Amino acid sequence: MSRDGNLVLGRAWIDAFNRRDLDALIALYDDACTHTSPKLRVQRPESGGAIRGKDALRAWWADAYARLPGLRYELLTITADDDRVWLEYTRHAPGDAPYPVAEAFDARDGRIVASRVFHG
């Protein structure tokens, strides 16, 4: 995929996430995707901080949306090359102070094959 195509992918991701459109969000991922996050390590210690596959992603975000009805991400920057997308955003959730997050997507054939979340 081209840099421009990956920028579109990153913007589609933030848009689907903030609209809470799980179908649109999951459609951006490869079937065999992986996702790692510090929140996974805390909320689901048995995961070791990683989940695999679209079904696991759907369950993870459905739970987050249910627990945090006001959860949203404020996009700060987005960059990409032919293989990756990097997002920086501020996480806003009810009852939590906003904080910075960086997320990297490995992309192949227009889909996210791996996503990694880093908290600042």
MIKEBA-220757 format. One record per atom (N, C-alpha, C): chain; x, y, z; residue in one letter. Coordinates in steps of 0.1 Angstrom, whole numbers, always signed. Example, Ala and Ser with C-alpha at 12.3 -4.5 7.8 and 13.67 -1.06 7.14 Angstrom:
! MIKEBA-220757
<rec cadena="A" u="+132" v="-57" w="+78" residuo="A"/>
<rec cadena="A" u="+123" v="-45" w="+78" residuo="A"/>
<rec cadena="A" u="+132" v="-33" w="+78" residuo="A"/>
<rec cadena="A" u="+128" v="-22" w="+71" residuo="S"/>
<rec cadena="A" u="+137" v="-11" w="+71" residuo="S"/>
<rec cadena="A" u="+129" v="+0" w="+79" residuo="S"/>
//
This chain:
! MIKEBA-220757
<rec cadena="A" u="+9" v="-12" w="+0" residuo="M"/>
<rec cadena="A" u="+0" v="+0" w="+0" residuo="M"/>
<rec cadena="A" u="+9" v="+12" w="+0" residuo="M"/>
<rec cadena="A" u="+4" v="+23" w="-6" residuo="S"/>
<rec cadena="A" u="+12" v="+35" w="-6" residuo="S"/>
<rec cadena="A" u="+11" v="+43" w="+7" residuo="S"/>
<rec cadena="A" u="+20" v="+52" w="+8" residuo="R"/>
<rec cadena="A" u="+19" v="+62" w="+20" residuo="R"/>
<rec cadena="A" u="+6" v="+68" w="+21" residuo="R"/>
<rec cadena="A" u="+1" v="+73" w="+9" residuo="D"/>
<rec cadena="A" u="-12" v="+80" w="+9" residuo="D"/>
<rec cadena="A" u="-24" v="+71" w="+13" residuo="D"/>
<rec cadena="A" u="-23" v="+59" w="+8" residuo="G"/>
<rec cadena="A" u="-33" v="+49" w="+12" residuo="G"/>
<rec cadena="A" u="-33" v="+46" w="+27" residuo="G"/>
<rec cadena="A" u="-21" v="+45" w="+32" residuo="N"/>
<rec cadena="A" u="-20" v="+42" w="+47" residuo="N"/>
<rec cadena="A" u="-24" v="+54" w="+55" residuo="N"/>
<rec cadena="A" u="-23" v="+66" w="+50" residuo="L"/>
<rec cadena="A" u="-28" v="+78" w="+57" residuo="L"/>
<rec cadena="A" u="-43" v="+77" w="+57" residuo="L"/>
<rec cadena="A" u="-49" v="+73" w="+46" residuo="V"/>
<rec cadena="A" u="-64" v="+71" w="+46" residuo="V"/>
<rec cadena="A" u="-68" v="+61" w="+56" residuo="V"/>
<rec cadena="A" u="-61" v="+50" w="+56" residuo="L"/>
<rec cadena="A" u="-64" v="+39" w="+66" residuo="L"/>
<rec cadena="A" u="-63" v="+44" w="+80" residuo="L"/>
<rec cadena="A" u="-53" v="+52" w="+84" residuo="G"/>
<rec cadena="A" u="-52" v="+57" w="+97" residuo="G"/>
<rec cadena="A" u="-64" v="+66" w="+101" residuo="G"/>
<rec cadena="A" u="-67" v="+75" w="+91" residuo="R"/>
<rec cadena="A" u="-79" v="+84" w="+94" residuo="R"/>
<rec cadena="A" u="-92" v="+76" w="+95" residuo="R"/>
<rec cadena="A" u="-93" v="+66" w="+87" residuo="A"/>
<rec cadena="A" u="-106" v="+58" w="+87" residuo="A"/>
<rec cadena="A" u="-106" v="+51" w="+101" residuo="A"/>
<rec cadena="A" u="-95" v="+47" w="+106" residuo="W"/>
<rec cadena="A" u="-95" v="+40" w="+119" residuo="W"/>
<rec cadena="A" u="-99" v="+50" w="+130" residuo="W"/>
<rec cadena="A" u="-93" v="+62" w="+131" residuo="I"/>
<rec cadena="A" u="-97" v="+71" w="+142" residuo="I"/>
<rec cadena="A" u="-112" v="+75" w="+140" residuo="I"/>
<rec cadena="A" u="-117" v="+77" w="+128" residuo="D"/>
<rec cadena="A" u="-131" v="+80" w="+126" residuo="D"/>
<rec cadena="A" u="-140" v="+69" w="+130" residuo="D"/>
<rec cadena="A" u="-137" v="+57" w="+126" residuo="A"/>
<rec cadena="A" u="-146" v="+45" w="+131" residuo="A"/>
<rec cadena="A" u="-145" v="+44" w="+146" residuo="A"/>
<rec cadena="A" u="-134" v="+45" w="+152" residuo="F"/>
<rec cadena="A" u="-133" v="+44" w="+166" residuo="F"/>
<rec cadena="A" u="-141" v="+54" w="+173" residuo="F"/>
<rec cadena="A" u="-140" v="+67" w="+169" residuo="N"/>
<rec cadena="A" u="-148" v="+77" w="+176" residuo="N"/>
<rec cadena="A" u="-163" v="+77" w="+173" residuo="N"/>
<rec cadena="A" u="-167" v="+71" w="+162" residuo="R"/>
<rec cadena="A" u="-181" v="+69" w="+159" residuo="R"/>
<rec cadena="A" u="-186" v="+57" w="+166" residuo="R"/>
<rec cadena="A" u="-177" v="+49" w="+172" residuo="R"/>
<rec cadena="A" u="-181" v="+36" w="+179" residuo="R"/>
<rec cadena="A" u="-187" v="+26" w="+169" residuo="R"/>
<rec cadena="A" u="-182" v="+26" w="+157" residuo="D"/>
<rec cadena="A" u="-187" v="+18" w="+147" residuo="D"/>
<rec cadena="A" u="-178" v="+5" w="+146" residuo="D"/>
<rec cadena="A" u="-182" v="-5" w="+154" residuo="L"/>
<rec cadena="A" u="-173" v="-17" w="+155" residuo="L"/>
<rec cadena="A" u="-172" v="-24" w="+142" residuo="L"/>
<rec cadena="A" u="-182" v="-25" w="+134" residuo="D"/>
<rec cadena="A" u="-181" v="-31" w="+121" residuo="D"/>
<rec cadena="A" u="-171" v="-25" w="+112" residuo="D"/>
<rec cadena="A" u="-172" v="-11" w="+111" residuo="A"/>
<rec cadena="A" u="-163" v="-4" w="+103" residuo="A"/>
<rec cadena="A" u="-148" v="-5" w="+108" residuo="A"/>
<rec cadena="A" u="-147" v="-5" w="+121" residuo="L"/>
<rec cadena="A" u="-134" v="-6" w="+128" residuo="L"/>
<rec cadena="A" u="-128" v="-20" w="+125" residuo="L"/>
<rec cadena="A" u="-135" v="-30" w="+127" residuo="I"/>
<rec cadena="A" u="-130" v="-44" w="+125" residuo="I"/>
<rec cadena="A" u="-127" v="-46" w="+111" residuo="I"/>
<rec cadena="A" u="-134" v="-40" w="+102" residuo="A"/>
<rec cadena="A" u="-132" v="-42" w="+87" residuo="A"/>
<rec cadena="A" u="-118" v="-37" w="+83" residuo="A"/>
<rec cadena="A" u="-112" v="-29" w="+91" residuo="L"/>
<rec cadena="A" u="-99" v="-23" w="+87" residuo="L"/>
<rec cadena="A" u="-87" v="-33" w="+90" residuo="L"/>
<rec cadena="A" u="-91" v="-44" w="+97" residuo="Y"/>
<rec cadena="A" u="-80" v="-53" w="+101" residuo="Y"/>
<rec cadena="A" u="-80" v="-66" w="+93" residuo="Y"/>
<rec cadena="A" u="-68" v="-72" w="+92" residuo="D"/>
<rec cadena="A" u="-66" v="-85" w="+86" residuo="D"/>
<rec cadena="A" u="-72" v="-95" w="+95" residuo="D"/>
<rec cadena="A" u="-77" v="-106" w="+90" residuo="D"/>
<rec cadena="A" u="-82" v="-117" w="+98" residuo="D"/>
<rec cadena="A" u="-73" v="-122" w="+109" residuo="D"/>
<rec cadena="A" u="-60" v="-123" w="+106" residuo="A"/>
<rec cadena="A" u="-50" v="-128" w="+115" residuo="A"/>
<rec cadena="A" u="-43" v="-117" w="+123" residuo="A"/>
<rec cadena="A" u="-49" v="-106" w="+125" residuo="C"/>
<rec cadena="A" u="-42" v="-94" w="+131" residuo="C"/>
<rec cadena="A" u="-38" v="-97" w="+146" residuo="C"/>
<rec cadena="A" u="-29" v="-89" w="+150" residuo="T"/>
<rec cadena="A" u="-25" v="-89" w="+165" residuo="T"/>
<rec cadena="A" u="-27" v="-75" w="+170" residuo="T"/>
<rec cadena="A" u="-29" v="-73" w="+183" residuo="H"/>
<rec cadena="A" u="-31" v="-60" w="+189" residuo="H"/>
<rec cadena="A" u="-24" v="-61" w="+203" residuo="H"/>
<rec cadena="A" u="-15" v="-52" w="+206" residuo="T"/>
<rec cadena="A" u="-9" v="-52" w="+219" residuo="T"/>
<rec cadena="A" u="-12" v="-38" w="+225" residuo="T"/>
<rec cadena="A" u="-14" v="-38" w="+239" residuo="S"/>
<rec cadena="A" u="-17" v="-26" w="+246" residuo="S"/>
<rec cadena="A" u="-14" v="-27" w="+261" residuo="S"/>
<rec cadena="A" u="-10" v="-17" w="+267" residuo="P"/>
<rec cadena="A" u="-8" v="-17" w="+282" residuo="P"/>
<rec cadena="A" u="-22" v="-19" w="+289" residuo="P"/>
<rec cadena="A" u="-33" v="-14" w="+283" residuo="K"/>
<rec cadena="A" u="-46" v="-16" w="+289" residuo="K"/>
<rec cadena="A" u="-50" v="-31" w="+289" residuo="K"/>
<rec cadena="A" u="-46" v="-38" w="+279" residuo="L"/>
<rec cadena="A" u="-49" v="-52" w="+278" residuo="L"/>
<rec cadena="A" u="-42" v="-59" w="+290" residuo="L"/>
<rec cadena="A" u="-29" v="-56" w="+292" residuo="R"/>
<rec cadena="A" u="-21" v="-62" w="+303" residuo="R"/>
<rec cadena="A" u="-28" v="-60" w="+316" residuo="R"/>
<rec cadena="A" u="-34" v="-48" w="+318" residuo="V"/>
<rec cadena="A" u="-41" v="-45" w="+331" residuo="V"/>
<rec cadena="A" u="-55" v="-51" w="+332" residuo="V"/>
<rec cadena="A" u="-63" v="-49" w="+321" residuo="Q"/>
<rec cadena="A" u="-77" v="-54" w="+321" residuo="Q"/>
<rec cadena="A" u="-78" v="-69" w="+320" residuo="Q"/>
<rec cadena="A" u="-69" v="-75" w="+312" residuo="R"/>
<rec cadena="A" u="-69" v="-90" w="+310" residuo="R"/>
<rec cadena="A" u="-55" v="-95" w="+311" residuo="R"/>
<rec cadena="A" u="-50" v="-96" w="+324" residuo="P"/>
<rec cadena="A" u="-36" v="-100" w="+326" residuo="P"/>
<rec cadena="A" u="-32" v="-114" w="+319" residuo="P"/>
<rec cadena="A" u="-42" v="-123" w="+318" residuo="E"/>
<rec cadena="A" u="-40" v="-135" w="+312" residuo="E"/>
<rec cadena="A" u="-36" v="-134" w="+297" residuo="E"/>
<rec cadena="A" u="-39" v="-123" w="+291" residuo="S"/>
<rec cadena="A" u="-35" v="-120" w="+277" residuo="S"/>
<rec cadena="A" u="-20" v="-117" w="+275" residuo="S"/>
<rec cadena="A" u="-14" v="-113" w="+285" residuo="G"/>
<rec cadena="A" u="+0" v="-109" w="+284" residuo="G"/>
<rec cadena="A" u="+1" v="-96" w="+276" residuo="G"/>
<rec cadena="A" u="-10" v="-89" w="+275" residuo="G"/>
<rec cadena="A" u="-10" v="-76" w="+268" residuo="G"/>
<rec cadena="A" u="-13" v="-77" w="+253" residuo="G"/>
<rec cadena="A" u="-16" v="-89" w="+248" residuo="A"/>
<rec cadena="A" u="-18" v="-91" w="+234" residuo="A"/>
<rec cadena="A" u="-30" v="-100" w="+231" residuo="A"/>
<rec cadena="A" u="-37" v="-96" w="+220" residuo="I"/>
<rec cadena="A" u="-48" v="-104" w="+215" residuo="I"/>
<rec cadena="A" u="-46" v="-106" w="+200" residuo="I"/>
<rec cadena="A" u="-53" v="-117" w="+195" residuo="R"/>
<rec cadena="A" u="-52" v="-120" w="+181" residuo="R"/>
<rec cadena="A" u="-65" v="-123" w="+175" residuo="R"/>
<rec cadena="A" u="-67" v="-117" w="+163" residuo="G"/>
<rec cadena="A" u="-79" v="-120" w="+155" residuo="G"/>
<rec cadena="A" u="-90" v="-110" w="+157" residuo="G"/>
<rec cadena="A" u="-98" v="-109" w="+147" residuo="K"/>
<rec cadena="A" u="-109" v="-99" w="+147" residuo="K"/>
<rec cadena="A" u="-119" v="-102" w="+158" residuo="K"/>
<rec cadena="A" u="-122" v="-114" w="+161" residuo="D"/>
<rec cadena="A" u="-132" v="-117" w="+172" residuo="D"/>
<rec cadena="A" u="-127" v="-111" w="+185" residuo="D"/>
<rec cadena="A" u="-114" v="-113" w="+188" residuo="A"/>
<rec cadena="A" u="-109" v="-108" w="+201" residuo="A"/>
<rec cadena="A" u="-109" v="-93" w="+201" residuo="A"/>
<rec cadena="A" u="-106" v="-87" w="+189" residuo="L"/>
<rec cadena="A" u="-106" v="-72" w="+189" residuo="L"/>
<rec cadena="A" u="-120" v="-67" w="+191" residuo="L"/>
<rec cadena="A" u="-130" v="-73" w="+184" residuo="R"/>
<rec cadena="A" u="-144" v="-69" w="+186" residuo="R"/>
<rec cadena="A" u="-148" v="-70" w="+201" residuo="R"/>
<rec cadena="A" u="-145" v="-81" w="+207" residuo="A"/>
<rec cadena="A" u="-148" v="-82" w="+222" residuo="A"/>
<rec cadena="A" u="-142" v="-72" w="+230" residuo="A"/>
<rec cadena="A" u="-129" v="-69" w="+227" residuo="W"/>
<rec cadena="A" u="-121" v="-60" w="+235" residuo="W"/>
<rec cadena="A" u="-127" v="-46" w="+234" residuo="W"/>
<rec cadena="A" u="-130" v="-41" w="+222" residuo="W"/>
<rec cadena="A" u="-135" v="-28" w="+220" residuo="W"/>
<rec cadena="A" u="-150" v="-27" w="+224" residuo="W"/>
<rec cadena="A" u="-158" v="-37" w="+223" residuo="A"/>
<rec cadena="A" u="-172" v="-37" w="+227" residuo="A"/>
<rec cadena="A" u="-172" v="-35" w="+242" residuo="A"/>
<rec cadena="A" u="-163" v="-42" w="+249" residuo="D"/>
<rec cadena="A" u="-162" v="-41" w="+264" residuo="D"/>
<rec cadena="A" u="-158" v="-27" w="+268" residuo="D"/>
<rec cadena="A" u="-148" v="-21" w="+261" residuo="A"/>
<rec cadena="A" u="-143" v="-8" w="+264" residuo="A"/>
<rec cadena="A" u="-154" v="+3" w="+262" residuo="A"/>
<rec cadena="A" u="-161" v="+1" w="+251" residuo="Y"/>
<rec cadena="A" u="-173" v="+11" w="+248" residuo="Y"/>
<rec cadena="A" u="-183" v="+10" w="+259" residuo="Y"/>
<rec cadena="A" u="-186" v="-3" w="+263" residuo="A"/>
<rec cadena="A" u="-196" v="-5" w="+274" residuo="A"/>
<rec cadena="A" u="-192" v="+1" w="+287" residuo="A"/>
<rec cadena="A" u="-179" v="-1" w="+291" residuo="R"/>
<rec cadena="A" u="-174" v="+4" w="+303" residuo="R"/>
<rec cadena="A" u="-172" v="+19" w="+303" residuo="R"/>
<rec cadena="A" u="-168" v="+25" w="+291" residuo="L"/>
<rec cadena="A" u="-164" v="+39" w="+290" residuo="L"/>
<rec cadena="A" u="-173" v="+46" w="+279" residuo="L"/>
<rec cadena="A" u="-185" v="+49" w="+282" residuo="P"/>
<rec cadena="A" u="-194" v="+54" w="+272" residuo="P"/>
<rec cadena="A" u="-189" v="+67" w="+265" residuo="P"/>
<rec cadena="A" u="-181" v="+75" w="+272" residuo="G"/>
<rec cadena="A" u="-176" v="+87" w="+266" residuo="G"/>
<rec cadena="A" u="-162" v="+86" w="+260" residuo="G"/>
<rec cadena="A" u="-156" v="+74" w="+259" residuo="L"/>
<rec cadena="A" u="-143" v="+72" w="+254" residuo="L"/>
<rec cadena="A" u="-142" v="+77" w="+239" residuo="L"/>
<rec cadena="A" u="-131" v="+86" w="+238" residuo="R"/>
<rec cadena="A" u="-128" v="+91" w="+224" residuo="R"/>
<rec cadena="A" u="-114" v="+94" w="+223" residuo="R"/>
<rec cadena="A" u="-109" v="+95" w="+211" residuo="Y"/>
<rec cadena="A" u="-95" v="+98" w="+208" residuo="Y"/>
<rec cadena="A" u="-94" v="+111" w="+200" residuo="Y"/>
<rec cadena="A" u="-86" v="+120" w="+205" residuo="E"/>
<rec cadena="A" u="-84" v="+133" w="+198" residuo="E"/>
<rec cadena="A" u="-71" v="+132" w="+190" residuo="E"/>
<rec cadena="A" u="-72" v="+131" w="+177" residuo="L"/>
<rec cadena="A" u="-60" v="+129" w="+169" residuo="L"/>
<rec cadena="A" u="-51" v="+142" w="+169" residuo="L"/>
<rec cadena="A" u="-38" v="+139" w="+172" residuo="L"/>
<rec cadena="A" u="-29" v="+150" w="+172" residuo="L"/>
<rec cadena="A" u="-20" v="+150" w="+159" residuo="L"/>
<rec cadena="A" u="-15" v="+138" w="+156" residuo="T"/>
<rec cadena="A" u="-6" v="+137" w="+144" residuo="T"/>
<rec cadena="A" u="-8" v="+123" w="+138" residuo="T"/>
<rec cadena="A" u="-6" v="+123" w="+125" residuo="I"/>
<rec cadena="A" u="-6" v="+110" w="+118" residuo="I"/>
<rec cadena="A" u="+5" v="+110" w="+107" residuo="I"/>
<rec cadena="A" u="+12" v="+100" w="+106" residuo="T"/>
<rec cadena="A" u="+23" v="+99" w="+96" residuo="T"/>
<rec cadena="A" u="+22" v="+84" w="+91" residuo="T"/>
<rec cadena="A" u="+28" v="+82" w="+79" residuo="A"/>
<rec cadena="A" u="+27" v="+69" w="+73" residuo="A"/>
<rec cadena="A" u="+38" v="+67" w="+63" residuo="A"/>
<rec cadena="A" u="+42" v="+55" w="+60" residuo="D"/>
<rec cadena="A" u="+50" v="+52" w="+49" residuo="D"/>
<rec cadena="A" u="+43" v="+40" w="+42" residuo="D"/>
<rec cadena="A" u="+50" v="+33" w="+33" residuo="D"/>
<rec cadena="A" u="+43" v="+22" w="+25" residuo="D"/>
<rec cadena="A" u="+39" v="+10" w="+34" residuo="D"/>
<rec cadena="A" u="+45" v="+9" w="+46" residuo="D"/>
<rec cadena="A" u="+42" v="-3" w="+54" residuo="D"/>
<rec cadena="A" u="+36" v="+0" w="+68" residuo="D"/>
<rec cadena="A" u="+36" v="+12" w="+72" residuo="R"/>
<rec cadena="A" u="+31" v="+15" w="+86" residuo="R"/>
<rec cadena="A" u="+24" v="+28" w="+87" residuo="R"/>
<rec cadena="A" u="+16" v="+29" w="+97" residuo="V"/>
<rec cadena="A" u="+9" v="+42" w="+101" residuo="V"/>
<rec cadena="A" u="+12" v="+44" w="+116" residuo="V"/>
<rec cadena="A" u="+15" v="+57" w="+119" residuo="W"/>
<rec cadena="A" u="+18" v="+61" w="+133" residuo="W"/>
<rec cadena="A" u="+8" v="+72" w="+136" residuo="W"/>
<rec cadena="A" u="+1" v="+70" w="+147" residuo="L"/>
<rec cadena="A" u="-9" v="+79" w="+152" residuo="L"/>
<rec cadena="A" u="-4" v="+84" w="+166" residuo="L"/>
<rec cadena="A" u="-6" v="+97" w="+168" residuo="E"/>
<rec cadena="A" u="-5" v="+102" w="+182" residuo="E"/>
<rec cadena="A" u="-19" v="+108" w="+185" residuo="E"/>
<rec cadena="A" u="-24" v="+105" w="+196" residuo="Y"/>
<rec cadena="A" u="-37" v="+110" w="+200" residuo="Y"/>
<rec cadena="A" u="-38" v="+112" w="+215" residuo="Y"/>
<rec cadena="A" u="-48" v="+120" w="+219" residuo="T"/>
<rec cadena="A" u="-51" v="+121" w="+234" residuo="T"/>
<rec cadena="A" u="-63" v="+113" w="+237" residuo="T"/>
<rec cadena="A" u="-61" v="+104" w="+247" residuo="R"/>
<rec cadena="A" u="-73" v="+96" w="+251" residuo="R"/>
<rec cadena="A" u="-81" v="+104" w="+261" residuo="R"/>
<rec cadena="A" u="-94" v="+104" w="+258" residuo="H"/>
<rec cadena="A" u="-104" v="+111" w="+267" residuo="H"/>
<rec cadena="A" u="-114" v="+100" w="+272" residuo="H"/>
<rec cadena="A" u="-115" v="+98" w="+285" residuo="A"/>
<rec cadena="A" u="-124" v="+88" w="+290" residuo="A"/>
<rec cadena="A" u="-130" v="+94" w="+303" residuo="A"/>
<rec cadena="A" u="-143" v="+91" w="+305" residuo="P"/>
<rec cadena="A" u="-149" v="+96" w="+317" residuo="P"/>
<rec cadena="A" u="-142" v="+91" w="+330" residuo="P"/>
<rec cadena="A" u="-140" v="+101" w="+339" residuo="G"/>
<rec cadena="A" u="-133" v="+97" w="+352" residuo="G"/>
<rec cadena="A" u="-118" v="+96" w="+351" residuo="G"/>
<rec cadena="A" u="-112" v="+97" w="+339" residuo="D"/>
<rec cadena="A" u="-98" v="+96" w="+338" residuo="D"/>
<rec cadena="A" u="-93" v="+110" w="+333" residuo="D"/>
<rec cadena="A" u="-81" v="+114" w="+337" residuo="A"/>
<rec cadena="A" u="-74" v="+125" w="+331" residuo="A"/>
<rec cadena="A" u="-70" v="+122" w="+317" residuo="A"/>
<rec cadena="A" u="-71" v="+131" w="+308" residuo="P"/>
<rec cadena="A" u="-67" v="+128" w="+294" residuo="P"/>
<rec cadena="A" u="-52" v="+125" w="+294" residuo="P"/>
<rec cadena="A" u="-48" v="+116" w="+285" residuo="Y"/>
<rec cadena="A" u="-33" v="+114" w="+284" residuo="Y"/>
<rec cadena="A" u="-29" v="+110" w="+270" residuo="Y"/>
<rec cadena="A" u="-16" v="+112" w="+267" residuo="P"/>
<rec cadena="A" u="-12" v="+110" w="+253" residuo="P"/>
<rec cadena="A" u="-10" v="+95" w="+250" residuo="P"/>
<rec cadena="A" u="-13" v="+91" w="+238" residuo="V"/>
<rec cadena="A" u="-11" v="+77" w="+233" residuo="V"/>
<rec cadena="A" u="-4" v="+78" w="+220" residuo="V"/>
<rec cadena="A" u="+4" v="+68" w="+217" residuo="A"/>
<rec cadena="A" u="+10" v="+66" w="+204" residuo="A"/>
<rec cadena="A" u="+5" v="+52" w="+199" residuo="A"/>
<rec cadena="A" u="+2" v="+51" w="+187" residuo="E"/>
<rec cadena="A" u="-2" v="+38" w="+182" residuo="E"/>
<rec cadena="A" u="+4" v="+36" w="+168" residuo="E"/>
<rec cadena="A" u="+10" v="+24" w="+166" residuo="A"/>
<rec cadena="A" u="+16" v="+20" w="+153" residuo="A"/>
<rec cadena="A" u="+8" v="+9" w="+147" residuo="A"/>
<rec cadena="A" u="+5" v="+10" w="+134" residuo="F"/>
<rec cadena="A" u="-1" v="-1" w="+126" residuo="F"/>
<rec cadena="A" u="+9" v="-6" w="+116" residuo="F"/>
<rec cadena="A" u="+10" v="-19" w="+115" residuo="D"/>
<rec cadena="A" u="+17" v="-25" w="+104" residuo="D"/>
<rec cadena="A" u="+6" v="-28" w="+94" residuo="D"/>
<rec cadena="A" u="+7" v="-24" w="+81" residuo="A"/>
<rec cadena="A" u="-3" v="-25" w="+72" residuo="A"/>
<rec cadena="A" u="+1" v="-33" w="+60" residuo="A"/>
<rec cadena="A" u="-8" v="-41" w="+55" residuo="R"/>
<rec cadena="A" u="-5" v="-49" w="+43" residuo="R"/>
<rec cadena="A" u="-18" v="-51" w="+35" residuo="R"/>
<rec cadena="A" u="-17" v="-48" w="+22" residuo="D"/>
<rec cadena="A" u="-29" v="-49" w="+13" residuo="D"/>
<rec cadena="A" u="-41" v="-41" w="+18" residuo="D"/>
<rec cadena="A" u="-38" v="-30" w="+24" residuo="G"/>
<rec cadena="A" u="-49" v="-21" w="+28" residuo="G"/>
<rec cadena="A" u="-56" v="-25" w="+41" residuo="G"/>
<rec cadena="A" u="-50" v="-34" w="+49" residuo="R"/>
<rec cadena="A" u="-55" v="-39" w="+62" residuo="R"/>
<rec cadena="A" u="-44" v="-38" w="+72" residuo="R"/>
<rec cadena="A" u="-49" v="-36" w="+85" residuo="I"/>
<rec cadena="A" u="-40" v="-36" w="+96" residuo="I"/>
<rec cadena="A" u="-37" v="-50" w="+100" residuo="I"/>
<rec cadena="A" u="-24" v="-54" w="+100" residuo="V"/>
<rec cadena="A" u="-20" v="-67" w="+104" residuo="V"/>
<rec cadena="A" u="-15" v="-68" w="+118" residuo="V"/>
<rec cadena="A" u="-10" v="-57" w="+123" residuo="A"/>
<rec cadena="A" u="-6" v="-56" w="+137" residuo="A"/>
<rec cadena="A" u="-7" v="-41" w="+142" residuo="A"/>
<rec cadena="A" u="-12" v="-40" w="+154" residuo="S"/>
<rec cadena="A" u="-13" v="-27" w="+160" residuo="S"/>
<rec cadena="A" u="-7" v="-28" w="+174" residuo="S"/>
<rec cadena="A" u="+1" v="-17" w="+177" residuo="R"/>
<rec cadena="A" u="+8" v="-16" w="+190" residuo="R"/>
<rec cadena="A" u="+5" v="-3" w="+196" residuo="R"/>
<rec cadena="A" u="+1" v="-3" w="+209" residuo="V"/>
<rec cadena="A" u="-3" v="+9" w="+216" residuo="V"/>
<rec cadena="A" u="+8" v="+12" w="+227" residuo="V"/>
<rec cadena="A" u="+11" v="+25" w="+228" residuo="F"/>
<rec cadena="A" u="+21" v="+30" w="+238" residuo="F"/>
<rec cadena="A" u="+15" v="+42" w="+245" residuo="F"/>
<rec cadena="A" u="+15" v="+41" w="+258" residuo="H"/>
<rec cadena="A" u="+10" v="+52" w="+266" residuo="H"/>
<rec cadena="A" u="+22" v="+62" w="+270" residuo="H"/>
<rec cadena="A" u="+19" v="+75" w="+270" residuo="G"/>
<rec cadena="A" u="+29" v="+84" w="+274" residuo="G"/>
<rec cadena="A" u="+28" v="+89" w="+288" residuo="G"/>
//
